[in-house]
Amino acid sequence: MSYLLPGTITNALGVSSATLHFTGTNLFILNDHIGDWGYDPEMSNIRAYPLMRTFAVGVDVALRRRVQ
């Protein structure tokens, strides 16, 4: 998911443009029993590590170029 900051904010920051990014995997699980038992159903071993959630956030900024 990304969000392009409006021009009023980027002008106040002194940049040409700015975009905020968010990415996540395994944010929610659709099966109730997995949350109760806490194991990965794709693993053959019930003692396997639980499903891990990952999050990533970022900012993409384009600076202004001054021409003299």
C-alpha positions as CSV (number, residue, x, y, z in Angstrom):
1,M,0.0,0.0,0.0
2,S,1.4,3.5,-0.7
3,Y,0.3,7.0,-0.2
4,L,1.5,10.0,-2.3
5,L,1.7,13.1,0.0
6,P,-0.2,16.1,-1.3
7,G,1.7,19.1,-2.8
8,T,0.9,21.4,0.2
9,I,2.8,19.0,2.5
10,T,5.7,18.4,0.1
11,N,6.1,22.1,-0.5
12,A,6.2,22.8,3.2
13,L,8.9,20.1,3.5
14,G,10.9,21.5,0.6
15,V,10.8,18.4,-1.5
16,S,9.5,17.8,-5.0
17,S,7.4,14.7,-4.0
18,A,7.1,12.1,-1.3
19,T,5.5,8.7,-1.0
20,L,4.9,6.6,2.0
21,H,5.0,2.8,1.6
22,F,3.7,-0.1,3.7
23,T,4.0,-3.8,3.0
24,G,3.0,-6.8,5.2
25,T,2.8,-10.5,5.0
26,N,0.7,-12.9,7.1
27,L,-1.2,-9.9,8.5
28,F,-4.2,-12.1,9.4
29,I,-5.1,-15.8,9.4
30,L,-8.4,-17.0,8.0
31,N,-8.6,-20.3,10.0
32,D,-9.6,-20.1,13.6
33,H,-7.8,-23.2,14.8
34,I,-4.4,-22.0,13.6
35,G,-4.5,-19.1,16.1
36,D,-5.4,-21.4,18.9
37,W,-2.8,-24.1,18.2
38,G,-0.1,-21.7,16.9
39,Y,1.5,-23.9,14.2
40,D,1.9,-23.7,10.5
41,P,-0.5,-26.1,8.7
42,E,1.8,-26.4,5.7
43,M,4.5,-28.1,7.9
44,S,4.3,-31.8,8.5
45,N,5.6,-31.4,12.0
46,I,3.2,-29.9,14.6
47,R,6.2,-28.5,16.5
48,A,7.1,-26.2,13.6
49,Y,7.5,-22.5,14.3
50,P,4.2,-20.5,14.1
51,L,3.5,-18.3,11.1
52,M,5.5,-15.1,11.2
53,R,4.2,-11.7,10.5
54,T,6.4,-9.2,8.7
55,F,6.0,-5.5,8.3
56,A,8.0,-3.1,6.1
57,V,7.6,0.7,5.9
58,G,9.4,3.2,3.7
59,V,9.5,6.7,2.3
60,D,10.4,7.7,-1.2
61,V,11.5,11.3,-1.5
62,A,12.4,13.3,-4.6
63,L,14.5,16.4,-3.9
64,R,14.1,19.6,-5.7
65,R,16.9,20.7,-8.0
66,R,17.9,24.4,-8.0
67,V,18.8,25.8,-11.3
68,Q,20.8,29.0,-11.4
